[in-house]
Structures are given as C-alpha cells and as structure tokens.
Amino acid sequence: MTTPDAAPPRVFISYSHDSPAHEANVLALADRLRRDGIDAVLDQYESFPPNGWIAWMKQQIRDARFVLVICTEAYGSGRGAAYEHQIAEQVLY
C-alpha cells in the first residue's frame, strides 16, 4: 500500500463491453480497487470526455502506472477495446 504522502498507483482498466452484467462486474472491480486506495480509471466514470474517447484512451494509458486488461472472448473485437489494445501494444513495444 502507499504511504500517506505518496500518490496512489494509477491503474487504467481496459475491457470489452460484452454485456451489462460484465460491465457491472468491471465497475465493481474498479470501485473495490478505489476503496483499497488504488486510483482506478474506467470509462464508466466518464460521461463523455471533452476531447473524445480516442484522446481520452490514449491519455489514460500514458498516465497509468499499470494497465489492467480484462480479457474475454470479445476483447479486441469491440471498437474501444480493440483500439485500447493497439495503443497499449504500441506503448509496450
């Protein structure tokens, strides 16, 4: 865990919007991480970013200390998750 003066680790959560139940599970995970002192970032906390979703995704991946990928069969085939996957892959490369 972090010391009182240290910023909490920032974690960007990337996932596919498979179903409302899956989205609820991902949100519950992000909420739990936040309760445990981790700065979890999730698209469900945003209504619509002023610069658009693509710019938002790029910025979140750049700013995160960790990227948590919730892999399902549908991950990478949806619009947002596929793009996040490509961005993360380029950052890692």
C-alpha positions in Angstrom: 0.0 0.0 0.0 1.1 3.6 -0.4 2.4 5.9 2.3 0.3 8.9 3.2 2.4 11.3 1.1 2.7 9.1 -2.0 0.1 9.3 -4.7 -1.9 6.1 -5.1 -0.9 3.9 -8.1 -2.9 4.7 -11.1 -4.5 1.7 -12.9 -6.3 2.0 -16.2 -8.8 -0.8 -16.8 -9.4 -1.9 -20.4 -12.2 -4.3 -21.1 -14.8 -5.1 -23.7 -18.5 -4.2 -23.3 -19.7 -7.7 -23.6 -22.9 -7.4 -21.6 -24.5 -5.2 -18.9 -23.6 -7.9 -16.3 -19.9 -7.9 -17.5 -19.8 -4.1 -17.3 -21.3 -4.2 -13.8 -18.6 -6.7 -12.7 -15.8 -4.5 -14.1 -17.3 -1.4 -12.4 -17.5 -3.4 -9.1 -13.8 -4.3 -9.5 -12.8 -0.6 -10.2 -14.9 0.5 -7.2 -13.2 -2.1 -5.0 -9.7 -1.0 -6.1 -10.6 2.6 -5.3 -11.8 1.6 -1.9 -8.5 -0.1 -1.4 -6.5 3.0 -2.2 -5.8 2.5 -5.9 -6.6 5.2 -8.4 -8.6 3.0 -10.8 -9.6 4.7 -14.0 -12.5 3.3 -16.0 -14.6 4.7 -18.9 -17.8 4.2 -16.8 -16.6 7.1 -14.6 -16.8 9.4 -17.6 -19.9 10.8 -19.3 -18.1 12.0 -22.5 -14.5 13.3 -22.5 -14.2 16.8 -23.9 -11.5 15.7 -26.4 -13.4 12.5 -27.3 -12.9 8.9 -26.4 -9.8 8.2 -28.5 -7.8 11.0 -27.0 -9.1 10.0 -23.5 -8.0 6.4 -24.0 -4.5 7.4 -25.2 -4.1 9.8 -22.2 -5.3 7.2 -19.7 -2.8 4.6 -21.0 0.0 7.1 -21.0 -0.8 8.3 -17.4 -1.3 4.9 -15.9 1.3 3.1 -13.9 -0.5 -0.1 -14.8 -3.0 -1.2 -17.4 -5.3 -4.0 -16.3 -6.8 -5.8 -19.2 -9.9 -7.8 -18.5 -9.7 -10.4 -21.2 -12.8 -12.2 -22.6 -13.5 -13.8 -25.9 -14.9 -10.5 -27.1 -11.9 -8.4 -26.1 -10.2 -6.9 -29.1 -13.2 -7.2 -31.3 -15.2 -4.2 -29.9 -14.4 -0.7 -31.0 -13.0 0.7 -27.8 -11.3 -2.4 -26.5 -9.6 -3.1 -29.9 -8.3 0.5 -30.0 -7.1 0.3 -26.4 -5.3 -2.9 -27.2 -3.5 -1.3 -30.1 -2.4 1.7 -28.0 -1.2 -0.5 -25.2 0.7 -2.7 -27.6 2.5 0.3 -29.1 3.4 1.7 -25.7 4.8 -1.7 -24.7 6.7 -2.1 -27.9 
